[in-house]
Structures are given as structure tokens and as C-alpha cells.
């Protein structure tokens, strides 16, 4: 199951998340989700729980291969 957890470099730069433990941004492991079931995710590009491609937003869905995916190291925001 651990191998299914994405690392921060494989997720879209527009993905944001919040869970009962606080914001999941910054630090050495910005997407270390302690409680996946209670995490709320949204896309800052579409401003909602559905991405620009009409697909659901989540750490496991917002990865390379989606038409709206933008890598973490992309300079344009």
C-alpha cells in the first residue's frame, strides 16, 4: 500500500490539500498525508475538487498523464 502513495515530485503543482493535522505544504515531505480518508484536496487552477480536465482532484489522481498536469518544477504558475 505504501508504494501507491505518490511523492511530492510526481504530483501536479496546482494540487493543494488540508487535513485535520493542518496544511500539507512545505518541509521535506510536503505531501506526507497522515490521514488520507480525512484529507480535503482542491486544484488551484480550477478552484475546486474537479480539475480543468473534469477529473477528480487527489494526490493519487493528479499525476503525470493527466491533460492538465503541470510538474512541480515548472516555472509558470
N, C-alpha and C positions, 0 to 999 in steps of 0.2 A: 504494500500500500504506500509506503514512503516513496517509492520510485515514481508514483503518479503525481506527487507534489511538485509543481513547477518551481524553478529557481527564478530569481528576480530578472535575470537576463533574458529568459525565454518568453516573458510576458510583455504585452503591449505597454508602451509608455503612458498611454491615456487611462489605464486601469487604476482605480482608487478603491480602497477598502477601509471599513471600520468594523470593529467588533467590540464586545463588552470590555476588552482589555485596553482599548484606545486605538489610535490611528496606526496603521500598518505601513508607515513610511519612514525612511531614514535608517541609519545604523548599518551594520554589516549585513544584516539579513532583513531587508525591508518587507519581504513578503512571507515571513515566517508566521503562518497562520496557526495560532494556538487552538482555536476552536472553529473549524470550518463551518459547522452547522449554524453558528450564530453570527457569521460574518456577512455584512452588507456590502455589496460591490456596486460600483457605478463607473460609467465611462465619462471622462471629462470632455470628450469630443462630442458626444451626443447628449450629455447631461441627463443620463438615465440608466436604467437597468438593462436597456437594449442598446447594442452598439449601432453604428452607422449602417451596418450591413443587415440590421434587423435580427441579429443573433443575440442570445443571452450573454450577459457580462458575468464573468467569473475568472478566477485565476487559472482554472483548467481550460476554459474556452478561449480566452484572449491570448492566443499564441500565434506563432508563425503559421501561415497557411490561410488565415482569415483575410478577406479582401481589405479590411480596414486596419489590419495590424501595422503598427509602427514600432520598430525596435527601440529599446531603451537608449541606445547610443545615438539615435537620430537627433540632429541639432535643431530641426524645425519644430516648434511647438504651436 
